[in-house]
Amino acid sequence: MKRPVAAFVLAILVATATTPATLAAACPRTSEAALEQQVMCLVCGTPLALAQSPQADRERAFIDHLVGRCESEGEIKAALVAQYGPRVLAVPKNGGFGIAAYLVPALLLLLVGAGIGAAVLRQRGAGPGLGGLDPSRGGAEPTASETRRLEAELGRFEG
């Protein structure tokens, strides 16, 4: 009599251990919407979230199938690359040309910023030899030669 009771209790424990809630808790939290921002439509060349093409629909169905199988984000990306090639990922790889895609725009921004900064300093006359005032003179009176030159120039316009 004890065996049927023990078997019944064991059957209940097994049944409750594999409920859909337990499976959902074990399943990684990966959403199709999050992946659509990181994956490109191969036909449109736009993120999958914006793409409207049969190819985009096939990629979405593939992602949805893998999410349904409780695959992690990394596993889904690996499956996408295996299925469609590395162009399917929106984020470049961490080496070679992929890293240049990040570094080149950053370097260009720095160079443009430095150029603008140099132009502003030059325009303000911030330093000697840049066409500005001589900072060593401060706000001193003009020299005698500067005064004569100024009077000669003004005399040309008065006369």
C-alpha positions as CSV (number, residue, x, y, z in Angstrom):
1,M,0.0,0.0,0.0
2,K,2.9,2.3,0.6
3,R,4.3,1.9,-2.9
4,P,1.2,3.4,-4.7
5,V,1.2,6.4,-2.4
6,A,5.0,6.9,-2.9
7,A,4.6,6.6,-6.6
8,F,1.7,9.1,-6.6
9,V,3.7,11.6,-4.6
10,L,6.6,11.2,-6.9
11,A,4.4,11.7,-9.9
12,I,3.0,14.9,-8.5
13,L,6.5,16.2,-7.7
14,V,7.7,15.5,-11.3
15,A,4.6,17.1,-12.8
16,T,4.9,20.3,-10.8
17,A,8.7,20.5,-11.4
18,T,8.2,20.8,-15.2
19,T,5.3,23.3,-15.4
20,P,5.4,25.9,-18.0
21,A,6.2,28.5,-15.3
22,T,9.3,26.6,-14.4
23,L,10.3,26.3,-18.0
24,A,9.8,30.0,-18.5
25,A,11.9,30.8,-15.5
26,A,14.7,28.7,-16.9
27,C,14.3,30.2,-20.3
28,P,16.6,33.3,-21.0
29,R,14.8,36.6,-21.3
30,T,15.3,37.3,-25.0
31,S,12.8,39.3,-26.9
32,E,12.3,39.6,-30.6
33,A,12.0,43.4,-30.4
34,A,15.4,43.7,-28.7
35,L,17.1,41.6,-31.3
36,E,15.4,43.5,-34.2
37,Q,17.5,46.5,-33.2
38,Q,20.7,44.6,-33.5
39,V,20.0,42.7,-36.7
40,M,19.9,44.0,-40.3
41,C,17.6,43.1,-43.1
42,L,20.0,41.8,-45.8
43,V,17.8,43.2,-48.7
44,C,17.0,46.7,-47.3
45,G,20.2,47.3,-45.4
46,T,18.2,48.8,-42.5
47,P,17.7,47.5,-39.0
48,L,15.2,44.7,-38.9
49,A,12.8,46.7,-36.7
50,L,12.4,49.2,-39.7
51,A,12.5,46.8,-42.6
52,Q,9.4,45.8,-44.6
53,S,10.3,43.1,-47.0
54,P,9.8,39.3,-47.4
55,Q,13.4,38.8,-46.4
56,A,12.8,40.8,-43.2
57,D,9.7,38.6,-42.5
58,R,11.8,35.5,-42.9
59,E,14.5,36.8,-40.5
60,R,11.8,37.7,-38.0
61,A,10.2,34.2,-38.2
62,F,13.7,32.7,-37.7
63,I,14.3,34.8,-34.6
64,D,10.8,34.1,-33.3
65,H,11.4,30.4,-33.7
66,L,14.7,30.6,-31.8
67,V,13.2,32.7,-29.0
68,G,10.4,30.1,-28.7
69,R,13.1,27.4,-28.3
70,C,14.5,29.4,-25.3
71,E,17.8,30.2,-27.0
72,S,19.9,33.1,-25.5
73,E,20.6,36.3,-27.3
74,G,24.2,35.1,-28.1
75,E,23.0,31.8,-29.4
76,I,20.4,33.5,-31.6
77,K,23.0,35.9,-33.1
78,A,25.3,32.9,-33.8
79,A,22.5,31.1,-35.5
80,L,21.7,34.2,-37.6
81,V,25.3,34.5,-38.6
82,A,25.4,30.8,-39.5
83,Q,22.2,31.2,-41.5
84,Y,22.7,34.6,-43.2
85,G,26.4,35.5,-42.8
86,P,28.1,38.2,-40.7
87,R,26.4,41.1,-42.5
88,V,23.2,40.3,-40.7
89,L,24.5,41.8,-37.4
90,A,24.1,45.6,-37.1
91,V,27.1,45.9,-34.7
92,P,30.5,45.4,-36.3
93,K,33.0,42.8,-35.0
94,N,35.6,43.7,-32.4
95,G,38.5,43.7,-34.7
96,G,39.8,44.7,-38.1
97,F,37.4,46.8,-40.1
98,G,34.7,46.5,-37.4
99,I,36.8,48.5,-34.9
100,A,37.6,51.1,-37.6
101,A,33.9,51.7,-37.9
102,Y,34.0,53.1,-34.4
103,L,37.4,54.7,-34.4
104,V,37.4,56.7,-37.6
105,P,34.3,58.8,-36.9
106,A,35.6,59.5,-33.3
107,L,39.0,60.6,-34.7
108,L,37.3,62.8,-37.3
109,L,35.2,64.5,-34.6
110,L,38.4,65.2,-32.6
111,L,40.2,66.6,-35.5
112,V,37.2,68.8,-36.5
113,G,36.9,70.0,-32.8
114,A,40.6,70.9,-32.7
115,G,40.3,72.8,-36.0
116,I,37.4,74.8,-34.7
117,G,39.2,75.5,-31.5
118,A,42.2,76.7,-33.3
119,A,40.1,78.9,-35.6
120,V,38.3,80.5,-32.6
121,L,41.6,81.2,-30.8
122,R,43.0,82.7,-34.0
123,Q,39.9,84.9,-34.4
124,R,40.0,86.1,-30.8
125,G,43.7,86.9,-31.1
126,A,44.5,84.7,-28.1
127,G,48.2,84.5,-28.8
128,P,51.2,86.5,-30.2
129,G,51.8,85.9,-33.8
130,L,48.2,85.0,-34.5
131,G,47.2,88.5,-35.7
132,G,46.1,89.7,-32.3
133,L,47.2,92.2,-29.8
134,D,50.6,91.8,-28.0
135,P,49.6,90.6,-24.5
136,S,52.9,91.9,-23.0
137,R,51.8,95.5,-23.7
138,G,48.5,95.2,-21.8
139,G,46.3,98.3,-22.3
140,A,49.3,100.7,-22.6
141,E,49.1,103.9,-24.7
142,P,50.2,103.7,-28.4
143,T,53.8,104.4,-29.2
144,A,54.9,107.6,-30.9
145,S,55.3,105.8,-34.3
146,E,51.8,104.3,-34.0
147,T,50.4,107.7,-33.2
148,R,52.1,109.3,-36.3
149,R,50.9,106.5,-38.5
150,L,47.4,106.9,-37.2
151,E,47.4,110.7,-37.8
152,A,48.8,110.2,-41.3
153,E,46.0,107.8,-42.1
154,L,43.3,110.1,-40.7
155,G,44.8,113.0,-42.6
156,R,44.3,111.2,-45.9
157,F,40.6,111.0,-45.2
158,E,40.1,114.6,-43.9
159,G,41.8,116.3,-46.7
